[in-house]
Every structure is written in C-alpha cells, then in structure tokens.
Amino acid sequence: GLLAPAAHGIVALPGAPSDFVVFTKSASVYIVTTGGAVRRTFTATGACKELLAGAVTPNGRYIMAVSSSSTVHYFDADTGAEQTVEAKVPGAEILGMAVHPKLNIAAFFSRDRHIPIWTA
C-alpha cells in the first residue's frame, strides 16, 4: 500500500474553501482537498531532510516551512516555485511557526520557550 509520512500540521488554505495545506515529517508539503485528493505537492530542495513546522501567508499565496537544516522554504501556491532563505534559528528545537498578516515576518516557537523572530 501507499506509505505516507506522518503529518505534523494542517492549515486551511485561504481563498480555497475546499483545500488544506498538510505539513509532513518529510521534505514535502501537500495541498489536499476535503475529499482527500492531493491537488499539489511541494518538495523542499537542498539539504532538507525534514520540515519541522509550517505556515501559510494570510492571502494564501505562499506556503512557508522551516527545515531541520534551519532554512525557510517559500513555495508559491500557484506556480510551485521555491525560494529558500537561511533562518538562523536552531532547527532541532523548532516546534511551530506563525507568519505576520501583512509583513514579511515569521515567529518560531521552540522547546526552550524562546520565540525567535525572522524577517525577510
């Protein structure tokens, strides 16, 4: 049968009421319909072995995820294009992230109770 990686997050995709973004314990992120069909797959490039946390920009344009190599991966939800930026946050400690509704700012939360802020 099909083996799927464990999911660690699911977020509604703004502007697409029947779609969700599923973040997995792998290098891939999926847009999945409410019926369970995979609409689109995004796979992080480079040294990424696992995406630790993810978020979607409020307009639904970008899907962001931070990897175990401490890199922020931006995926354009429409084109699939990927951009990467060094996050400079301790990758092994990250449990989750959130993005600002209007600015290029992301906050990460971790086991050590610190909230590193990253700006583009």
Secondary structure, 3 states (H helix, E strand, C coil): CCCCCCEEEEEECCCCCCEEEEEECCCEEEEEECCCCEEEEEECCCCCCCEEEEEECCCCCEEEEEECCCEEEEEECCCCCEEEEECCCCHHHEEEEEECCCCCEEEEEECCCCCCEEEC
